[in-house]
């Protein structure tokens, strides 16, 4: 392979793809006397329900426990939630639940797991990296939620619920310092402006730390740092018993050195080794990079929402959520992951959305249900550039997609309560999606900088505006049996729908759009409490039939297609256990076992960087370089990406009175088995199993107004990669955080 083609591949493919391939759920609510605390969730949209009485696979995490474990975002949450895994694609997380997720998170496509902030859907994946602060709880709904939450909840839902403004003055401030010069500040204040009529709250956070990864190129900065913060303001108006209105405004900003696929998994090949001696020396070093152009990202986002509930009677209420959000990011990356100025990426997106939802809720003796209307409008613009510098090529690729989309839906779901503790549930949702797409893909001669020459053959690719519409009806059927106060059994059939979309990297009209995904789920669940509610054990078994998978494939250098190329089957078992072993000792565990495989995927593409690692497999078919045909691999029967067969978390917390105060020691261990990040299941793109240990020791003052804590995350300094990919000539990966130690002081008032 010549050097020009090589750098064209790594830069353009990186621009287009950049492929990646709970147990702590406690509540602040009072505990049942002598037993575990009750946990309240809003997962069904028909009002608050106790977790143990909700026939769904849902994990709930209180703000108090999120703070204690320093769970600051969705990546940390994966350590405590069965079947939740989080990868990384430039500015965005790629979230998977039970093996259902995607690395195709750019303009024109949608995530497979929906994230909501106080009922507002965050439409773009890069918005999902926001920190958790001013949080009352986070709920993770596992499995398709196509009826109540709609499109793009095919894998599940992460629902973030803010702390509501209080009727009495209260507040909290927390300061954390640690290694890598960590400094993190969090604070909130809440209270009445007009007693019993108007209350308000304000909260903010900020975090800074130095890079986790050292850059050995002289004079160049490291990557994987933090410099971010945000604010949230809420005003709650309750003029009478009928109206409860909350206005929310939030703002987040980050500007930090980001890591991408900066760690080489193997050295550059011999014919290029003289250029990349520093980069080759970093192979096997998880926190050392050699980058002449370290990555950097700037991200800004703000939103405003009005959340109003009209209570017509004790049985009937209407909730309206009106929201607008404006988010943007820009980043630069070293596309060759080396000390040489060979290729560089610039990427940016601006996303605006308006949404409106109405929920009419009825809660009667024999029936609970919700009837809803939903509308969202999006406008997303991107500017993506890849430069290959001479003497390695001399090419400037520019892709500027513009997407306008809207979605309308009507849905209903209800549960009818029968004698002897039985209930039956039925629901359905009709969705109509429309997307309009403009794209300009240019490729310029850059062989004599600073001049930019004419377009290369076949460019610009500038098709007329495209318009596509899709509609879907998703349903849910279920039966549950409350056998006793402490035992709930349920069986559910549900469906999920992910919208179709557009491939902004397409270079022909035939490959520019793709169809929706559909998932059918069959689930059995058992929720139990034992020994006077001192032991809680929840079990779930499920099977998925997954069709129309939107598969991103690298067909040739600079030619990436997204097609509905595969079907899959997922089976699994999940368990969540919490036990109050003694009044001072609480033990907990969760476990996920997944059997997630492609049923049929005979044409998985193989990037050139991966060919040496699979070419001896009989399922491999070599491509034709002259015809720029991609090599193919029959991945039928292989495991899905980011779906480890086994993962589990073990946790313990012990409290000890000291005077009138209380000390505590808490520890947890997370383990996941080997994980694949490519349909070929090639060993080079498989992350071996690993385990992480966290340990905390703290003290609460007698009045519970002061807390101090020493926390170590990844105590044993385990080395691991978050994802793996083969976008260029050599496979590469971003690394997980090293051991971090932090000391915090918190004051409540």
TIKOLVEX-735443 format. One record per residue (C-alpha): z negated, x, y. Coordinates in steps of 0.02 Angstrom, whole numbers, padded with zeros to 5 digits, always signed. Example, Ala and Ser with C-alpha at 12.3 -4.5 7.8 and 13.67 -1.06 7.14 Angstrom:
-00390+00615-00225-00357+00684-00053
end
This chain:
+00000+00000+00000+00046+00076+00170-00081+00093+00311+00008-00030+00426+00004-00169+00299-00175-00128+00254-00240-00146+00431-00135-00300+00462-00220-00376+00312-00398-00331+00356-00386-00382+00538-00289-00542+00520-00379-00598+00364-00546-00561+00444-00496-00663+00595-00442-00809+00488-00561-00807+00343-00711-00692+00351-00756-00768+00185-00930-00762+00115-00890-00818-00021-02004-01370-00061-02150-01295-00119-02224-01274+00054-02197-01456+00101-02363-01509+00168-02401-01638+00300-02514-01645+00450-02557-01824+00403-02729-01855+00327-02747-01822+00143-02795-01955+00023-02981-01929-00005-03002-01784-00125-02814-01769-00150-02653-01700-00077-02594-01754+00095-02470-01896+00113-02296-01847+00173-02195-01969+00279-02005-01962+00293-01865-02063+00374-01731-02018+00247-01674-02197+00212-01649-02248+00397-01745-02408+00361-01907-02346+00437-02041-02223+00387-02083-02214+00202-02201-02108+00098-02110-01965+00013-02178-02013-00158-02115-02192-00137-01940-02143-00081-01811-02145-00222-01718-01991-00159-01720-01805-00194-01795-01750-00029-01904-01604+00024-02008-01618+00182-02083-01476+00285-02211-01501+00423-02204-01406+00585-02373-01329+00544-02312-01251+00382-02146-01196+00458-02247-01101+00589-02367-01024+00462-02225-00957+00353-02121-00903+00504-01980-01015+00445-01879-01006+00605-01711-01073+00544-01607-01142+00403-01587-00972+00318-01776-00959+00295-01786-01139+00235-01680-01096+00084-01827-00998+00011-01930-01156-00009-01802-01292-00052-01731-01319-00226-01543-01289-00236-01523-01245-00051-01426-01084-00017-01365-01015+00149-01222-00892+00171-01147-00820+00330-00974-00831+00411-00966-00742+00579-01055-00859+00702-01096-00993+00574-01205-01022+00423-01117-01085+00267-01244-01205+00191-01237-01253+00007-01343-01383-00083-01326-01393-00272-01171-01283-00264-01083-01396-00138-01035-01304+00021-00893-01211+00105-00849-01049+00192-00713-01140+00289-00812-01180+00446-00686-01145+00584-00594-01260+00703-00499-01394+00606-00625-01398+00463-00799-01469+00437-00958-01416+00345-01009-01496+00179-01192-01515+00227-01234-01619+00380-01369-01561+00501-01449-01686+00619-01564-01657+00767-01667-01814+00800-01530-01920+00723-01387-01832+00815-01255-01753+00702-01216-01572+00747-01029-01573+00717-00989-01387+00722-01060-01266+00595-01105-01133+00724-01230-01257+00801-01331-01252+00638-01405-01081+00674-01524-01147+00808-01708-01100+00790-01838-01225+00732-01961-01254+00873-02054-01405+00941-02029-01479+00767-02132-01616+00687-02046-01597+00519-01884-01549+00433-01815-01656+00292-01688-01591+00166-01597-01728+00071-01513-01659-00084-01357-01743-00149-01219-01846-00064-01280-01960+00076-01113-02046+00106-01185-02219+00140-01317-02190+00272-01261-02023+00346-01074-02033+00319-00936-01905+00313-00973-01720+00288-01139-01757+00202-01057-01730+00032-01183-01594-00013-01333-01667+00075-01421-01679+00243-01542-01571+00342-01635-01684+00464-01737-01601+00603-01866-01715+00685-01944-01661+00849-02125-01682+00896-02138-01841+01001-02220-01840+01174-02403-01887+01152-02515-02013+01240-02651-01881+01259-02632-01709+01336-02604-01573+01207-02516-01408+01191-02497-01247+01096-02446-01068+01133-02406-00935+01004-02365-00751+01027-02300-00644+00885-02269-00456+00883-02208-00348+00740-02104-00203+00679-01927-00177+00746-02013-00211+00914-02022-00395+00874-02086-00509+01011-02080-00696+00988-02154-00827+01102-02169-01014+01071-02256-01146+01176-02261-01332+01206-02358-01452+01316-02363-01641+01300-02455-01784+01382-02450-01944+01482-02370-01960+01654-02417-02144+01667-02547-02191+01536-02476-02303+01398-02307-02313+01489-02230-02141+01517-02260-01979+01422-02170-01813+01425-02162-01647+01335-02084-01477+01365-02062-01336+01240-01983-01166+01236-01958-01015+01124-01893-00838+01138-01867-00700+01009-01817-00519+01023-01810-00378+00897-01713-00217+00877-01571-00202+00751-01614-00206+00567-01461-00099+00528-01445+00079+00596-01274+00136+00656-01238+00319+00613-01089+00332+00731-01152+00439+00876-01187+00339+01034-01159+00170+00952-01290+00033+00936-01352-00043+00775-01324-00224+00720-01428-00372+00662-01540-00384+00815-01612-00538+00900-01612-00590+01082-01617-00779+01094-01716-00926+01159-01714-01108+01203-01799-01255+01288-01821-01439+01250-01884-01577+01364-01925-01756+01314-01978-01910+01411-02040-02062+01317-02045-02232+01403-02141-02378+01324-02151-02515+01457-02200-02647+01330-02216-02679+01144-02029-02711+01129-01952-02553+01203-01979-02372+01149-01855-02256+01235-01850-02066+01224-01735-01954+01326-01708-01778+01256-01627-01627+01336-01610-01459+01248-01534-01291+01288-01512-01136+01179-01440-00965+01215-01420-00804+01117-01340-00637+01156-01367-00512+01018-01291-00378+00908-01230-00471+00755-01192-00405+00584-01041-00464+00488-00959-00389+00334-01014-00215+00391-01076-00142+00226-00943-00069+00111-00971-00113-00072-00854+00028-00129-00779+00177-00035-00612+00171+00052-00472+00228-00066-00426+00411-00078-00272+00402+00033-00381+00337+00176-00542+00431+00138-00509+00569+00266-00516+00442+00406-00674+00355+00345-00797+00486+00287-00944+00410+00383-00907+00234+00321-00891+00296+00142-01059+00383+00156-01145+00214+00188-01098+00137+00020-01257+00085-00068-01360+00091+00093-01412-00085+00139-01471-00050+00316-01351+00086+00372-01179+00054+00447-01041+00158+00525-00959+00054+00662-00862+00116+00811-00866-00060+00885-01030-00147+00835-01022-00336+00830-01092-00441+00971-01109-00629+00993-01144-00741+01142-01188-00923+01103-01236-01061+01223-01272-01243+01182-01348-01391+01269-01365-01576+01233-01436-01737+01299-01481-01892+01198-01555-02063+01229-01649-02136+01081-01703-02317+01106-01787-02434+00984-01798-02621+01022-01930-02707+00916-01891-02892+00905-02028-02933+00782-02135-02850+00651-01988-02863+00532-01833-02828+00639-01789-02685+00756-01632-02607+00831-01613-02420+00860-01479-02346+00974-01443-02159+00984-01322-02102+01119-01287-01916+01132-01176-01785+01211-01170-01601+01162-01077-01451+01232-01078-01287+01133-00983-01125+01140-00983-00951+01069-00885-00789+01086-00897-00635+00977-00820-00468+00940-00819-00380+00771-00769-00214+00697-00639-00278+00573-00622-00115+00477-00812-00087+00459-00792+00098+00496-00811+00233+00626-00624+00227+00664-00549+00121+00804-00425+00040+00686-00447-00148+00698-00552-00267+00800-00584-00454+00805-00619-00568+00953-00664-00748+00917-00724-00895+01022-00743-01083+01017-00792-01220+01139-00848-01385+01062-00889-01548+01150-00946-01706+01063-01002-01882+01107-01084-01995+00978-01157-02169+00971-01252-02249+00828-01334-02420+00809-01455-02459+00667-01518-02636+00641-01669-02620+00527-01756-02758+00430-01921-02737+00337-01978-02892+00243-02093-02924+00097-01951-02926-00029-01815-02831+00063-01790-02672+00167-01621-02630+00238-01514-02559+00377-01348-02613+00453-01261-02482+00559-01114-02438+00670-01064-02259+00707-00940-02171+00822-00910-01988+00863-00778-01903+00971-00748-01715+00968-00642-01591+01066-00640-01413+00998-00541-01268+01071-00533-01093+00998-00463-00925+01049-00450-00798+00909-00376-00623+00923-00353-00479+00802-00294-00308+00859-00232-00170+00745-00229-00009+00845-00103+00132+00821-00079+00238+00722-00135+00114+00588-00013-00022+00638+00006-00087+00814-00008-00276+00811-00095-00411+00913-00120-00580+00830-00174-00728+00936-00218-00900+00867-00265-01039+00988-00300-01206+00900-00350-01363+00994-00425-01509+00897-00467-01685+00954-00552-01795+00827-00642-01961+00816-00729-02052+00675-00784-02233+00663-00893-02308+00529-00987-02465+00480-01119-02458+00346-01255-02559+00263-01389-02522+00135-01530-02627+00069-01664-02630-00065-01722-02792-00143-01896-02786-00219-01917-02876-00384-02075-02919-00481-02166-02788-00586-02127-02647-00463-01938-02647-00486-01815-02630-00341-01625-02628-00335-01527-02541-00198-01346-02562-00144-01252-02489+00002-01080-02452+00067-00996-02365+00212-00818-02379+00277-00758-02229+00378-00598-02204+00478-00561-02026+00536-00422-01974+00654-00381-01795+00704-00251-01727+00825-00209-01543+00813-00115-01420+00922-00089-01241+00868-00004-01085+00934-00001-00932+00822+00075-00777+00904+00097-00602+00835+00146-00466+00959+00207-00288+00941+00063-00176+00997+00134-00009+00943+00135+00067+01117-00025+00015+01206-00069-00035+01337+00100-00123+01338+00118-00276+01227+00293-00300+01161+00387-00452+01098+00342-00569+00957+00359-00509+00779+00486-00599+00667+00435-00777+00626+00323-00795+00778+00266-00885+00879+00224-01027+00760+00206-01174+00878+00224-01340+00785+00222-01507+00877+00053-01593+00895+00001-01661+00726-00096-01821+00697-00179-01868+00534-00293-02011+00485-00400-02038+00331-00511-02181+00279-00643-02194+00145-00766-02316+00068-00921-02234-00006-01050-02332-00102-01223-02317-00174-01306-02412-00315-01482-02384-00377-01632-02452-00467-01811-02391-00455-01974-02436-00537-02144-02410-00457-02234-02406-00623-02402-02377-00538-02468-02318-00371-02432-02139-00425-02273-02151-00530-02097-02190-00468-01941-02179-00576-01765-02205-00510-01582-02197-00558-01444-02184-00428-01255-02180-00418-01191-02119-00250-01031-02055-00172-00990-01925-00040-00840-01897+00072-00786-01745+00171-00649-01771+00299-00478-01693+00285-00424-01569+00416-00308-01433+00478-00288-01249+00438-00275-01161+00606-00211-01003+00521-00059-01087+00442+00111-01010+00478+00215-01159+00417+00200-01347+00438+00190-01377+00250+00022-01290+00240-00058-01346+00402-00158-01497+00342-00265-01538+00191-00343-01693+00116-00524-01753+00100-00648-01705-00035-00738-01836-00140-00895-01823-00244-00974-01943-00368-01158-01916-00410-01264-01981-00552-01450-01946-00530-01614-01982-00620-01780-01947-00536-01965-01957-00573-02102-01940-00441-02280-01929-00503-02457-01892-00446-02600-01852-00563-02788-01817-00568-02834-01924-00419-02681-01861-00325-02730-01680-00341-02568-01641-00433-02394-01692-00377-02244-01666-00491-02068-01724-00448-01920-01703-00567-01735-01733-00536-01583-01724-00650-01406-01747-00587-01222-01734-00628-01077-01721-00504-00892-01754-00524-00812-01662-00379-00627-01684-00336-00507-01623-00203-00604-01463-00164-00538-01388-00002-00503-01211-00060-00463-01073+00065-00337-00952-00010-00263-00788+00053-00081-00801-00001-00015-00646+00085-00061-00536+00234-00087-00653+00380-00045-00806+00277-00196-00910+00230-00187-01087+00162-00317-01220+00134-00269-01338-00005-00352-01467-00117-00331-01354-00266-00480-01381-00379-00595-01501-00467-00773-01460-00520-00921-01522-00620-01102-01487-00574-01254-01523-00681-01432-01478-00638-01619-01502-00648-01745-01482-00507-01935-01481-00510-02063-01479-00370-02249-01454-00407-02401-01451-00293-02577-01438-00366-02745-01434-00280-02824-01325-00413-02991-01318-00321-03045-01378-00149-03000-01204-00086-02847-01160-00191-02677-01244-00181-02536-01192-00297-02354-01246-00281-02186-01211-00359-02008-01271-00355-01866-01235-00475-01680-01267-00481-01565-01246-00631-01380-01267-00593-01230-01272-00709-01092-01277-00578-00914-01241-00637-00734-01270-00589-00654-01392-00708-00477-01349-00658-00428-01210-00539-00276-01119-00613-00210-01047-00449-00356-00961-00364-00282-00828-00251-00336-00647-00267-00339-00540-00109-00268-00365-00125-00441-00289-00109-00497-00380-00265-00346-00342-00375-00414-00177-00448-00570-00269-00507-00482-00412-00599-00310-00346-00649-00363-00313-00828-00420-00492-00854-00291-00595-00953-00314-00737-00830-00243-00630-00688-00061-00648-00632+00002-00512-00514+00092-00560-00355+00259-00499-00288+00237-00383-00138+00419-00398-00088+00410-00587-00085+00234-00580-00010+00172-00690-00153-00015-00685-00183-00089-00631-00348-00168-00776-00441-00315-00802-00556-00352-00946-00673-00530-00987-00621-00546-01143-00729-00717-01140-00810-00789-01011-00689-00947-01038-00588-00942-01107-00411-00983-00998-00262-01162-00983-00200-01232-01080-00348-01354-00967-00444-01396-01034-00615-01583-01015-00585-01690-01005-00428-01873-01038-00402-02019-01014-00282-02202-00988-00329-02335-01008-00194-02524-01001-00178-02645-01026-00035-02831-00991-00043-02955-01036+00095-03129-00964+00120-03259-01025+00247-03323-00887+00361-03464-00958+00464-03395-01119+00533-03219-01049+00536-03097-01027+00393-02998-00880+00327-02848-00899+00213-02735-00794+00104-02561-00860+00063-02422-00785-00043-02255-00841-00109-02123-00766-00221-01940-00821-00217-01816-00775-00353-01633-00815-00380-01522-00761-00522-01352-00679-00499-01236-00770-00380-01046-00771-00369-00948-00771-00206-00771-00782-00271-00685-00902-00389-00632-00758-00502-00817-00720-00534-00772-00535-00515-00923-00423-00538-00897-00334-00371-00919-00501-00281-01071-00553-00382-01242-00524-00306-01369-00475-00441-01529-00574-00454-01670-00525-00337-01844-00578-00286-01934-00584-00118-02122-00580-00088-02207-00647+00070-02392-00624+00104-02501-00692+00244-02684-00677+00290-02757-00777+00433-02908-00855+00515-02938-01025+00598-03080-01039+00724-03218-01169+00697-03140-01289+00823-02965-01254+00750-02903-01209+00925-02871-01026+00883-02771-00950+00742-02732-00769+00705-02618-00714+00564-02542-00558+00488-02382-00596+00393-02266-00485+00291-02095-00553+00242-01999-00466+00103-02158-00367+00071-02080-00256-00063-01929-00217+00048-01804-00285-00078-01622-00240-00042-01492-00377-00061-01333-00445+00014-01323-00621+00086-01141-00646+00034-00997-00536-00026-00811-00542+00017-00646-00451-00005-00556-00480+00160-00483-00306+00181-00442-00161+00068-00622-00138+00013-00750-00274-00026-00894-00284+00097-01050-00386+00138-01190-00422+00263-01365-00374+00207-01524-00476+00202-01670-00431+00318-01782-00285+00269-01971-00293+00261-02041-00364+00423-02224-00367+00470-02289-00474+00612-02454-00518+00693-02475-00683+00785-02604-00765+00896-02597-00953+00924-02699-01059+01044-02702-01249+01039-02770-01358+01177
end
